[in-house]
């Protein structure tokens, strides 16, 4: 636009109306172009090629705005679908990755991810002091998620108090991932991460983190 002839009054008026820090919208851009045409120097009329360039820029701005609007609508639609999908899981049991589990109601259920040909699998329950209070031998299992059940007792057969305990597992000599299983009590939505589940005995977990729906 710097090559187009605009009188000083028009330029000052446009700057005052739009503000120095305001981003030009499509209508602002078009209004400014019309003002340039109205106030051009008759002895040096506007170059038609420059006018075509200005109109092309207007179309580009409009296309970009429309594309952003479409993306926003798509994102809202996907969030709605996620929430609807999550709501269907209320009351069902899900298995989610976790290195801790909550002993409540006298038991805790979970799983370990056994690798192919890993050998014997052992699950250890650890208290807050780092002591192994219960070891559960699952034997040799096939590859995939293998369930375990802890009845809430220690290695001495005595019941342990309710609370949060650490989970550790190994297959052969290799550490493997642990999971906990709980019932979905509710669902929610975050603007950043999408739908999440409120899992009894665990807490909030993103829908995308669910390893299995039972």
N, CA and C of each residue as an Amber inpcrd file, in Angstrom:
protein
   642
   0.7970000  -1.1930000   0.0000000   0.0000000   0.0000000   0.0000000
   0.8470000   1.2670000   0.0000000   2.1270000   1.1890000   0.2670000
   2.9750000   2.3560000   0.4170000   3.1160000   3.1160000  -0.8800000
   2.9130000   2.4740000  -2.0700000   3.0460000   3.1310000  -3.3590000
   1.7860000   3.8750000  -3.7710000   0.6560000   3.6760000  -3.0700000
  -0.5990000   4.3060000  -3.4380000  -0.6650000   5.7050000  -2.8630000
  -1.2780000   6.6340000  -3.6290000  -1.3580000   8.0200000  -3.1850000
  -2.5360000   8.2000000  -2.2500000  -2.2880000   8.6150000  -1.0190000
  -3.3200000   8.8660000  -0.0180000  -3.0260000  10.2170000   0.5950000
  -4.0130000  11.1010000   0.6540000  -3.7100000  12.3880000   1.2680000
  -3.5440000  12.2350000   2.7650000  -2.9280000  13.2050000   3.3900000
  -2.5590000  13.1030000   4.8080000  -3.7730000  13.0410000   5.7050000
  -4.8640000  13.7400000   5.3550000  -6.0580000  13.7290000   6.1860000
  -6.6930000  12.3480000   6.2150000  -6.7360000  11.7070000   5.0510000
  -7.3180000  10.3620000   4.9790000  -6.4850000   9.3680000   5.7870000
  -5.1680000   9.4310000   5.6500000  -4.2970000   8.5170000   6.3810000
  -4.4410000   8.7130000   7.8730000  -4.5110000   9.9720000   8.3050000
  -4.6460000  10.2440000   9.7420000  -5.9810000   9.7400000  10.2610000
  -7.0400000   9.9460000   9.4370000  -8.3610000   9.4920000   9.8680000
  -8.4210000   7.9880000   9.9800000  -7.8190000   7.2850000   9.0330000
  -7.8170000   5.8210000   9.0640000  -7.0470000   5.3200000  10.2730000
  -5.8940000   5.9200000  10.5640000  -5.0920000   5.4990000  11.7100000
  -5.8320000   5.7390000  13.0070000  -6.5680000   6.8770000  13.0700000
  -7.3060000   7.1910000  14.2840000  -8.4510000   6.2200000  14.4790000
  -9.1420000   5.8390000  13.3960000 -10.3070000   4.9500000  13.4970000
  -9.9110000   3.5450000  13.8680000  -8.8190000   3.0530000  13.3050000
  -8.4230000   1.6620000  13.5140000  -7.5490000   1.4920000  14.7380000
  -6.7820000   2.4990000  15.1250000  -5.8700000   2.3660000  16.2460000
  -4.5720000   1.7410000  15.8060000  -3.4910000   2.1480000  16.4090000
  -2.1800000   1.6800000  15.9650000  -1.9380000   0.2120000  16.2810000
  -2.5840000  -0.3400000  17.3030000  -2.3190000  -1.7190000  17.7140000
  -3.4040000  -2.6890000  17.2590000  -4.4370000  -2.1890000  16.5490000
  -5.5430000  -3.0530000  16.1330000  -5.1730000  -3.8290000  14.8780000
  -5.4980000  -5.1030000  14.8310000  -5.2770000  -5.9240000  13.6410000
  -6.3890000  -5.6750000  12.6350000  -6.0200000  -5.4400000  11.3710000
  -7.0150000  -5.1590000  10.3450000  -7.8780000  -6.3860000  10.0740000
  -9.2050000  -6.1750000  10.1230000 -10.1310000  -7.2170000   9.7090000
 -10.3750000  -7.0820000   8.2100000 -11.1480000  -8.0060000   7.6730000
 -11.4360000  -7.9490000   6.2410000 -12.1750000  -6.6670000   5.8840000
 -13.1810000  -6.2700000   6.6840000 -13.9400000  -5.0480000   6.4030000
 -13.0690000  -3.8060000   6.5390000 -12.1480000  -3.8170000   7.5370000
 -11.2250000  -2.6870000   7.7000000 -10.3280000  -2.5540000   6.4800000
  -9.8320000  -3.6920000   6.0310000  -8.9320000  -3.7130000   4.8820000
  -9.6420000  -3.1660000   3.6310000 -10.8840000  -3.6120000   3.4140000
 -11.6510000  -3.1810000   2.2570000 -11.9880000  -1.6980000   2.3460000
 -12.3450000  -1.2290000   3.5480000 -12.6540000   0.1830000   3.7490000
 -11.4520000   1.0620000   3.4460000 -10.2790000   0.6150000   3.8890000
  -9.0610000   1.3770000   3.6360000  -8.7500000   1.4230000   2.1440000
  -8.9810000   0.3230000   1.4350000  -8.7410000   0.2870000  -0.0010000
  -9.6700000   1.2480000  -0.7330000 -10.9440000   1.3070000  -0.3170000
 -11.9090000   2.2230000  -0.9380000 -11.5020000   3.6700000  -0.7120000
 -11.0350000   3.9630000   0.5100000 -10.5670000   5.3160000   0.8030000
  -9.3710000   5.6850000  -0.0730000  -8.5090000   4.7400000  -0.3140000
  -7.3670000   4.9930000  -1.1860000  -7.8300000   5.3350000  -2.6030000
  -8.8470000   4.5980000  -3.0790000  -9.3450000   4.8470000  -4.4320000
 -10.0300000   6.2130000  -4.5230000 -10.7920000   6.5940000  -3.5010000
 -11.5040000   7.8620000  -3.5080000 -10.5490000   9.0620000  -3.4520000
  -9.4390000   8.8860000  -2.7410000  -8.5390000  10.0010000  -2.4970000
  -7.2460000   9.9230000  -3.3060000  -7.2720000   9.1140000  -4.3430000
  -6.0740000   9.0130000  -5.1650000  -5.8370000  10.3030000  -5.9440000
  -4.6290000  10.5240000  -6.2910000  -4.2300000  11.6870000  -7.0860000
  -4.6770000  11.4530000  -8.5310000  -5.5550000  12.3170000  -9.0650000
  -6.0400000  12.1170000 -10.4580000  -4.9180000  12.0680000 -11.4650000
  -3.8180000  12.7580000 -11.1670000  -2.7020000  12.7660000 -12.1110000
  -1.8590000  11.5040000 -12.0150000  -2.0460000  10.7730000 -10.9090000
  -1.3250000   9.5100000 -10.7310000  -2.3090000   8.4520000 -10.2310000
  -3.2060000   7.9940000 -11.0900000  -4.2380000   7.0340000 -10.6620000
  -3.6330000   5.7240000 -10.1590000  -4.4200000   5.0280000  -9.3600000
  -3.9780000   3.7670000  -8.7830000  -3.6510000   2.7400000  -9.8600000
  -2.5560000   2.0770000  -9.6660000  -2.1270000   1.0190000 -10.5820000
  -3.0830000  -0.1690000 -10.4470000  -3.6750000  -0.5950000 -11.5700000
  -4.6360000  -1.7010000 -11.5260000  -4.0200000  -2.9910000 -10.9900000
  -2.7380000  -3.1940000 -11.2620000  -2.0800000  -4.4130000 -10.7660000
  -1.9900000  -4.3960000  -9.2490000  -1.7920000  -3.1930000  -8.6970000
  -1.7520000  -3.0790000  -7.2360000  -3.1330000  -3.3270000  -6.6420000
  -4.1750000  -2.8680000  -7.3360000  -5.5360000  -3.1040000  -6.8610000
  -5.8560000  -4.5910000  -6.8380000  -5.4420000  -5.3010000  -7.8850000
  -5.6480000  -6.7550000  -7.9250000  -4.9020000  -7.4290000  -6.7840000
  -3.7040000  -6.9480000  -6.4940000  -2.9170000  -7.5130000  -5.3920000
  -3.6080000  -7.2940000  -4.0590000  -4.1810000  -6.0640000  -3.8770000
  -4.8920000  -5.7660000  -2.6310000  -6.1050000  -6.6850000  -2.4730000
  -6.8720000  -6.8770000  -3.5490000  -8.0550000  -7.7470000  -3.4950000
  -7.6660000  -9.1940000  -3.2070000  -6.5300000  -9.6120000  -3.7560000
  -6.0570000 -10.9780000  -3.4890000  -5.7300000 -11.1490000  -2.0190000
  -5.1430000 -10.1010000  -1.4180000  -4.8310000 -10.1650000   0.0140000
  -6.1020000 -10.2430000   0.8460000  -7.1480000  -9.4920000   0.4140000
  -8.4290000  -9.5510000   1.1250000  -8.9950000 -10.9610000   1.0890000
  -8.9510000 -11.5880000  -0.0890000  -9.4660000 -12.9520000  -0.2290000
  -8.6800000 -13.9380000   0.6280000  -7.3670000 -13.7180000   0.7150000
  -6.5300000 -14.6080000   1.5180000  -6.8880000 -14.4940000   2.9960000
  -7.1000000 -13.2380000   3.4640000  -7.4990000 -13.0300000   4.8580000
  -8.8310000 -13.7070000   5.1370000  -9.7840000 -13.5410000   4.2060000
 -11.1060000 -14.1440000   4.3820000 -11.0250000 -15.6670000   4.4340000
 -10.2130000 -16.2540000   3.5410000 -10.0700000 -17.7170000   3.5160000
  -9.4550000 -18.2300000   4.8070000  -8.4610000 -17.4850000   5.3130000
  -7.8160000 -17.8980000   6.5630000  -8.7990000 -17.8490000   7.7250000
  -9.6170000 -16.7900000   7.7860000 -10.6080000 -16.6680000   8.8530000
 -11.6470000 -17.7830000   8.7750000 -12.0950000 -18.0970000   7.5630000
 -13.0830000 -19.1680000   7.3900000 -12.5020000 -20.5220000   7.7830000
 -11.2250000 -20.7390000   7.4530000 -10.5800000 -22.0010000   7.8000000
 -10.4620000 -22.1500000   9.3130000 -10.1070000 -21.0490000   9.9930000
 -10.0030000 -21.0890000  11.4490000 -11.3610000 -21.3750000  12.0810000
 -12.4130000 -20.7570000  11.5260000 -13.7650000 -21.0100000  12.0340000
 -14.1470000 -22.4780000  11.8780000 -13.7750000 -23.0670000  10.7480000
 -14.0760000 -24.4830000  10.5050000 -13.3250000 -25.3820000  11.4730000
 -12.0480000 -25.0520000  11.7400000 -11.2660000 -25.8370000  12.6840000
 -11.8600000 -25.7520000  14.0920000 -12.2940000 -24.5500000  14.4910000
 -12.8880000 -24.3740000  15.8180000 -14.1590000 -25.2030000  15.9550000
 -14.9850000 -25.1960000  14.9010000 -16.2300000 -25.9740000  14.9340000
 -15.9360000 -27.4720000  14.9980000 -14.9020000 -27.9170000  14.2470000
 -14.5270000 -29.3310000  14.2620000 -14.0240000 -29.7450000  15.6460000
 -13.2270000 -28.8700000  16.2790000 -12.6950000 -29.1810000  17.6050000
 -13.8230000 -29.3070000  18.6210000 -14.8070000 -28.4110000  18.5500000
 -15.9430000 -28.4830000  19.4740000 -16.7460000 -29.7550000  19.2550000
 -16.9140000 -30.1380000  17.9920000 -17.6570000 -31.3590000  17.6780000
 -16.9410000 -32.5940000  18.2100000 -15.6090000 -32.6240000  18.0630000
 -14.8330000 -33.7650000  18.5490000 -14.8880000 -33.8570000  20.0600000
 -14.8570000 -32.7080000  20.7590000 -14.9530000 -32.7200000  22.2180000
 -16.3060000 -33.2570000  22.6540000 -17.3730000 -32.8570000  21.9320000
 -18.7020000 -33.3560000  22.2640000 -18.7940000 -34.8590000  22.0810000
 -18.2010000 -35.3710000  20.9960000 -18.2090000 -36.8160000  20.7580000
 -17.4230000 -37.5650000  21.8220000 -16.2920000 -36.9770000  22.2660000
 -15.4910000 -37.6000000  23.3190000 -16.2820000 -37.7090000  24.6070000
 -16.9800000 -36.6260000  24.9690000 -17.7620000 -36.6310000  26.2100000
 -18.8900000 -37.6520000  26.1350000 -19.5220000 -37.7490000  24.9700000
 -20.5950000 -38.7320000  24.7860000 -20.0490000 -40.1440000  24.8990000
 -18.8930000 -40.3980000  24.3110000 -18.2660000 -41.7120000  24.3890000
 -17.8970000 -42.0430000  25.8350000 -17.3590000 -41.0480000  26.5420000
 -16.9490000 -41.2690000  27.9360000 -18.1500000 -41.5480000  28.8290000
 -19.2680000 -40.8620000  28.5880000 -20.4470000 -41.0390000  29.4420000
 -20.9960000 -42.4580000  29.3790000 -20.7560000 -43.1630000  28.2680000
 -21.2420000 -44.5360000  28.1400000 -20.4680000 -45.5090000  29.0320000
 -19.3430000 -45.0470000  29.6100000 -18.5240000 -45.9120000  30.4490000
 -18.8850000 -45.8210000  31.9310000 -19.7520000 -44.9000000  32.3040000
 -20.1340000 -44.7730000  33.7090000 -20.7320000 -46.0850000  34.2090000
 -20.2150000 -46.5610000  35.3320000 -20.6790000 -47.8150000  35.9120000
 -19.9110000 -49.0290000  35.4450000 -19.0220000 -48.8560000  34.4680000
 -18.2290000 -49.9790000  33.9680000 -16.8310000 -49.9560000  34.5830000
 -16.1800000 -51.1050000  34.5680000 -14.8110000 -51.2140000  35.0800000
 -13.8210000 -50.9300000  33.9550000 -12.8060000 -50.1350000  34.2690000
 -11.7520000 -49.8490000  33.2990000 -10.4000000 -50.1220000  33.9420000
  -9.4310000 -50.4340000  33.1220000  -8.0660000 -50.6800000  33.5800000
  -7.1800000 -49.5800000  33.0270000  -6.4660000 -48.8960000  33.9340000
  -5.6540000 -47.7410000  33.5350000  -4.2440000 -47.8910000  34.0870000
  -3.2270000 -47.3550000  33.4040000  -1.8480000 -47.4730000  33.8850000
  -1.6350000 -46.6820000  35.1670000  -0.9690000 -47.2940000  36.1360000
  -0.6830000 -46.6150000  37.3990000   0.3600000 -47.3880000  38.1840000
   1.2350000 -46.6390000  38.8770000   2.2370000 -47.2650000  39.7390000
   1.7850000 -47.2880000  41.1910000   0.5520000 -46.8350000  41.4460000
  -0.0270000 -46.8780000  42.7940000  -1.4580000 -47.3710000  42.7010000
  -1.9580000 -47.9020000  43.8060000  -3.3360000 -48.3450000  43.8860000
  -3.8960000 -48.0460000  45.2540000  -5.1890000 -47.9090000  45.3470000
  -5.8460000 -47.5760000  46.6080000  -6.5850000 -48.7920000  47.1530000
  -6.1720000 -49.2160000  48.3200000  -6.8410000 -50.3360000  48.9890000
  -8.0860000 -49.8020000  49.6830000  -9.2320000 -50.2400000  49.2180000
 -10.4940000 -49.8420000  49.8390000 -11.4850000 -50.9890000  49.6820000
 -12.3260000 -51.1450000  50.6800000 -13.2580000 -52.2660000  50.6500000
 -12.5670000 -53.6050000  50.8130000 -11.3130000 -53.5880000  51.2840000
 -10.6110000 -54.8210000  51.5870000  -9.8810000 -55.4740000  50.4320000
  -9.8680000 -54.8440000  49.2410000  -9.1730000 -55.4780000  48.1170000
  -8.7330000 -54.4330000  47.0950000  -7.8790000 -54.8850000  46.1890000
  -7.4070000 -54.0430000  45.0950000  -7.1940000 -54.9320000  43.8790000
  -7.7220000 -54.5070000  42.7370000  -7.5610000 -55.2620000  41.4970000
  -6.7130000 -54.4660000  40.5110000  -5.9090000 -55.1870000  39.7540000
  -5.0540000 -54.5300000  38.7770000  -4.5840000 -55.5000000  37.7170000
  -3.5620000 -55.0820000  36.9820000  -3.0280000 -55.9180000  35.9090000
  -1.5740000 -55.5300000  35.6660000  -0.8550000 -56.4060000  34.9900000
   0.5130000 -56.1210000  34.5610000   0.6060000 -56.4130000  33.0760000
   1.4840000 -55.6720000  32.4090000   1.6640000 -55.8530000  30.9670000
   2.8260000 -56.8210000  30.7350000   2.4930000 -58.0710000  30.4910000
   3.5060000 -59.1150000  30.3460000   4.0450000 -59.1130000  28.9150000
   5.3680000 -59.0370000  28.7620000   5.9410000 -59.0930000  27.4160000
   5.9390000 -60.5190000  26.8880000   6.1920000 -60.6450000  25.6100000
   6.2140000 -61.9630000  24.9760000   7.4120000 -62.7640000  25.4820000
   7.1600000 -63.9720000  25.9970000   8.2220000 -64.8510000  26.4730000
   8.9990000 -64.2910000  27.6480000   8.2840000 -63.5950000  28.5400000
   8.9720000 -62.9430000  29.6490000   9.3380000 -63.8490000  30.8090000
   8.6370000 -64.9530000  30.9810000   8.9090000 -65.8310000  32.1100000
   7.9550000 -65.5990000  33.2690000   8.3730000 -65.9690000  34.4780000
   7.5190000 -65.8540000  35.6580000   7.2900000 -64.3950000  36.0260000
   6.0280000 -64.0680000  36.3970000   5.6460000 -62.6940000  36.7140000
   5.3490000 -62.5570000  38.2010000   5.9160000 -61.5110000  38.8190000
   5.7620000 -61.2630000  40.2470000   5.2810000 -59.8330000  40.4530000
   4.2350000 -59.6730000  41.2780000   3.7160000 -58.3430000  41.6450000
   4.0330000 -58.0900000  43.1090000   4.5350000 -56.8830000  43.4080000
   4.8540000 -56.5070000  44.7830000   4.0270000 -55.2970000  45.2030000
   3.4730000 -55.3840000  46.4020000   2.7210000 -54.2890000  47.0100000
   3.6390000 -53.6040000  48.0190000   3.7800000 -52.2950000  47.9000000
   4.7420000 -51.5490000  48.7030000   4.0100000 -50.4960000  49.5340000
   4.3590000 -50.3730000  50.8360000   3.7250000 -49.3570000  51.6850000
   4.4360000 -48.0100000  51.5280000   3.9800000 -47.0090000  52.2770000
   4.5220000 -45.6550000  52.1490000   5.9790000 -45.5570000  52.5820000
   6.4340000 -46.5060000  53.3910000   7.8190000 -46.5040000  53.8560000
   8.7500000 -47.2200000  52.8800000   8.1860000 -47.7700000  51.8030000
   8.9950000 -48.4720000  50.8110000   9.1760000 -49.9500000  51.1080000
   8.4470000 -50.4610000  52.0880000   8.5530000 -51.8770000  52.4400000
   7.6080000 -52.7210000  51.5830000   8.0880000 -53.8630000  51.1130000
   7.2380000 -54.7950000  50.3750000   6.3810000 -55.5470000  51.3820000
   5.0740000 -55.2680000  51.3600000   4.1780000 -55.8730000  52.3450000
   3.4680000 -57.1020000  51.8000000   3.4680000 -57.2530000  50.4690000
   2.8320000 -58.4360000  49.8930000   3.4430000 -58.7180000  48.5240000
   3.7370000 -59.9820000  48.2730000   4.2310000 -60.4380000  46.9780000
   3.2210000 -61.4100000  46.3900000   2.8580000 -61.2010000  45.1490000
   1.8750000 -62.0460000  44.4730000   2.5480000 -62.6850000  43.2580000
   2.6630000 -63.9750000  43.2780000   3.3060000 -64.7310000  42.1990000
   2.2400000 -65.1370000  41.1870000   2.3430000 -64.6180000  39.9700000
   1.3680000 -64.9200000  38.9260000   1.8030000 -66.0720000  38.0330000
   2.9980000 -66.5820000  38.2740000   3.4930000 -67.6800000  37.4480000
   3.8670000 -67.2000000  36.0550000   3.9400000 -68.1300000  35.1230000
   4.2780000 -67.8020000  33.7430000   2.9970000 -67.4910000  32.9740000
   2.9470000 -66.3190000  32.3710000   1.7480000 -65.8560000  31.6860000
   2.0370000 -65.5860000  30.2060000   0.9760000 -65.6010000  29.4210000
   1.1030000 -65.2330000  28.0140000   1.2290000 -63.7140000  27.8970000
   1.6930000 -63.2470000  26.7540000   1.9030000 -61.8150000  26.5390000
   0.5800000 -61.0470000  26.5820000   0.6390000 -59.8290000  27.1220000
  -0.5460000 -58.9800000  27.2160000  -0.8770000 -58.6360000  28.6520000
  -2.0350000 -58.0270000  28.8740000  -2.4580000 -57.6600000  30.2190000
  -2.8740000 -58.8980000  31.0040000  -2.2450000 -59.0850000  32.1550000
  -2.5750000 -60.2020000  33.0470000  -3.1050000 -59.6370000  34.3580000
  -4.2970000 -60.0480000  34.7560000  -4.9350000 -59.5160000  35.9620000
  -4.3120000 -60.0890000  37.2270000  -4.3820000 -59.2910000  38.2880000
  -4.0500000 -59.7830000  39.6220000  -5.0660000 -59.2470000  40.6160000
  -5.2400000 -59.9420000  41.7130000  -6.1560000 -59.5340000  42.7750000
  -5.4110000 -59.5690000  44.1010000  -5.5040000 -58.4720000  44.8430000
  -4.9050000 -58.4160000  46.1780000  -6.0320000 -58.3450000  47.1990000
  -6.0240000 -59.2730000  48.1360000  -7.0980000 -59.3400000  49.1280000
  -6.8910000 -58.4190000  50.3170000  -5.8540000 -57.5700000  50.2460000
  -5.6420000 -56.6000000  51.3110000  -4.8470000 -57.1090000  52.4990000
  -4.3310000 -58.3340000  52.4120000  -3.5420000 -58.8770000  53.5170000
  -2.0530000 -58.7970000  53.1890000  -1.2310000 -58.7880000  54.2290000
   0.2050000 -58.7880000  54.0430000   0.7370000 -60.1880000  53.8550000
   2.0550000 -60.3040000  53.7320000   2.6800000 -61.6170000  53.5820000
   2.4580000 -62.5040000  54.8070000   2.1390000 -61.8690000  55.9640000
   1.8800000 -62.6410000  57.1880000   0.4210000 -63.0420000  57.3200000
  -0.4040000 -62.6900000  56.3330000  -1.8110000 -63.0680000  56.3580000
  -2.7000000 -62.1070000  57.1140000  -2.1210000 -61.0530000  57.6930000
  -2.9020000 -60.0940000  58.4520000  -3.4060000 -58.9660000  57.5420000
  -4.6560000 -58.4940000  57.7680000  -5.1890000 -57.4140000  56.9350000
  -4.4180000 -56.1110000  57.1470000  -4.2060000 -55.3800000  56.0660000
  -3.5030000 -54.0970000  56.1160000  -4.5180000 -52.9580000  56.0530000
  -4.1630000 -51.8000000  56.6070000  -5.1150000 -50.6880000  56.6370000
  -5.3960000 -50.1310000  55.2490000  -6.5970000 -49.5900000  55.0550000
  -6.9170000 -48.9600000  53.7690000  -5.9650000 -47.7940000  53.4940000
  -5.7690000 -47.4990000  52.2330000  -4.8900000 -46.3980000  51.8550000
  -4.2560000 -46.6420000  50.5070000  -3.2880000 -45.8090000  50.1860000
  -2.6030000 -45.8960000  48.9010000  -1.3120000 -46.6920000  49.0340000
  -1.1150000 -47.6320000  48.1360000   0.0730000 -48.4800000  48.1370000
   0.7480000 -48.4350000  46.7630000   2.0610000 -48.5990000  46.7800000
   2.8040000 -48.6550000  45.5300000   2.6990000 -50.0220000  44.8880000
   2.8080000 -50.0420000  43.5600000   2.7560000 -51.2860000  42.7960000
   4.0340000 -51.4250000  41.9770000   4.6240000 -52.5970000  42.0330000
   5.8100000 -52.8890000  41.2200000   5.6690000 -54.3060000  40.6970000
   6.1460000 -54.5300000  39.4950000   6.0320000 -55.8720000  38.9070000
   7.2340000 -56.1480000  38.0300000   7.5510000 -57.4180000  37.9170000
   8.6150000 -57.8280000  37.0110000   8.2730000 -59.1760000  36.4010000
   8.7300000 -59.3380000  35.1650000   8.6010000 -60.6170000  34.4740000
  10.0070000 -61.0830000  34.1460000  10.3840000 -62.2040000  34.7260000
  11.7780000 -62.6070000  34.6440000  12.6040000 -61.6120000  35.4370000
  13.5860000 -60.9990000  34.8070000  14.4000000 -59.9760000  35.4800000
  14.0690000 -58.5610000  35.0170000  13.0310000 -58.4160000  34.2270000
  12.6830000 -57.1090000  33.6680000  11.4530000 -56.5200000  34.3530000
  11.5420000 -55.2210000  34.6830000  10.3970000 -54.5210000  35.2480000
   9.3330000 -54.3300000  34.1730000   8.0640000 -54.4600000  34.5610000
   6.9600000 -54.2940000  33.6190000   5.9520000 -53.3150000  34.1930000
   5.1360000 -52.7430000  33.3150000   4.1640000 -51.7310000  33.7140000
   3.0150000 -52.3460000  34.5060000   2.5160000 -51.5700000  35.4730000
   1.3860000 -52.0080000  36.2910000   0.1600000 -51.1450000  35.9990000
  -1.0040000 -51.7040000  36.2720000  -2.2800000 -51.0390000  36.0170000
  -3.1980000 -51.2810000  37.2070000  -4.1870000 -50.4080000  37.3710000
  -5.2230000 -50.6350000  38.3710000  -6.5730000 -50.6770000  37.6700000
  -7.5040000 -51.3860000  38.2750000  -8.8430000 -51.5270000  37.7200000
  -9.8550000 -50.9500000  38.6980000 -10.7620000 -50.1460000  38.2020000
 -11.7870000 -49.5470000  39.0410000 -13.0240000 -49.2010000  38.2390000
 -14.0830000 -48.8860000  38.9480000 -15.3580000 -48.5620000  38.3070000
 -15.4100000 -47.0700000  37.9980000 -15.9330000 -46.7190000  36.8310000
 -16.0680000 -45.3180000  36.4260000 -17.2610000 -44.7030000  37.1550000
 -16.9760000 -43.6730000  37.9680000 -18.0260000 -43.0280000  38.7520000
 -18.5890000 -41.7920000  38.0530000 -17.8240000 -41.2090000  37.1360000
 -18.2890000 -40.0050000  36.4540000 -17.3250000 -39.6350000  35.3370000
 -17.7170000 -38.6440000  34.5600000 -16.8850000 -38.1710000  33.4490000
 -16.8320000 -36.6500000  33.4820000 -15.8400000 -36.0900000  32.7930000
 -15.7030000 -34.6470000  32.7040000 -14.9530000 -34.2730000  31.4460000
 -14.7450000 -32.9760000  31.2660000 -14.0760000 -32.4790000  30.0720000
 -13.1520000 -31.3390000  30.4450000 -11.9340000 -31.3560000  29.9110000
 -11.0030000 -30.2450000  30.0700000 -10.7590000 -29.6300000  28.7000000
 -10.5370000 -28.3180000  28.6670000 -10.3310000 -27.6430000  27.3960000
  -9.0170000 -28.0600000  26.7440000  -8.0280000 -28.4280000  27.5550000
  -6.7080000 -28.7540000  27.0120000  -6.5700000 -30.2200000  26.6070000
  -7.0870000 -31.1370000  27.4470000  -6.8260000 -32.5670000  27.2390000
  -8.0390000 -33.3770000  26.8160000  -9.2150000 -32.7890000  26.7800000
 -10.4010000 -33.5150000  26.3630000 -11.0790000 -34.2540000  27.5070000
 -11.7720000 -35.3400000  27.1800000 -12.5760000 -36.0660000  28.1560000
 -11.7080000 -36.8460000  29.1400000 -12.1890000 -36.9210000  30.3910000
 -11.5190000 -37.7330000  31.3940000 -12.5570000 -38.5100000  32.1980000
 -12.1040000 -39.5800000  32.8460000 -12.9600000 -40.4330000  33.6620000
 -12.5770000 -40.3040000  35.1180000 -13.5690000 -40.3310000  35.9980000
 -13.3290000 -40.3870000  37.4310000 -13.4520000 -41.8530000  37.8460000
 -12.2920000 -42.4970000  38.0610000 -12.2570000 -43.9370000  38.3380000
 -12.1810000 -44.1750000  39.8370000 -13.1160000 -44.9480000  40.3630000
 -13.1570000 -45.2570000  41.7860000 -11.8820000 -45.9790000  42.2140000
 -11.2400000 -45.4640000  43.2490000 -10.0140000 -46.0700000  43.7340000
  -8.7730000 -45.5820000  43.0310000  -8.9470000 -44.6650000  42.0930000
  -7.7960000 -44.1460000  41.3520000  -7.8430000 -42.6320000  41.2340000
  -8.9690000 -42.1090000  40.7360000  -9.0890000 -40.6710000  40.5060000
  -9.3150000 -40.3820000  39.0440000  -8.9140000 -39.1770000  38.6100000
  -9.1370000 -38.7670000  37.2300000  -8.1100000 -39.3560000  36.2890000
  -8.5740000 -39.7960000  35.1370000  -7.6860000 -40.3350000  34.1000000
  -8.2590000 -39.9640000  32.7440000  -7.3910000 -39.5670000  31.8190000
  -7.8440000 -39.2000000  30.4920000  -8.4280000 -40.4100000  29.7660000
  -9.4260000 -40.1530000  28.9580000 -10.0620000 -41.2310000  28.1950000
  -9.0330000 -41.9420000  27.3130000  -8.0870000 -41.1850000  26.7810000
  -7.0790000 -41.7630000  25.8940000  -6.1080000 -42.7060000  26.6200000
  -6.0870000 -42.6780000  27.9750000  -5.1680000 -43.5170000  28.7330000
  -5.7620000 -44.8640000  29.1320000  -7.0470000 -45.0540000  28.8890000
  -7.6920000 -46.3080000  29.2770000  -7.1210000 -47.4500000  28.4440000
  -6.6070000 -48.4810000  29.1420000  -6.0020000 -49.6170000  28.4560000
  -7.0370000 -50.6930000  28.1190000  -8.1020000 -50.7690000  28.9620000
  -9.1040000 -51.8230000  28.7380000 -10.4000000 -51.4510000  29.4180000
 -11.5100000 -51.7610000  28.7560000 -12.8400000 -51.5960000  29.3320000
 -13.3860000 -52.9850000  29.5960000 -13.7120000 -53.2790000  30.8410000
 -14.1610000 -54.6220000  31.2030000 -15.6820000 -54.7340000  31.1260000
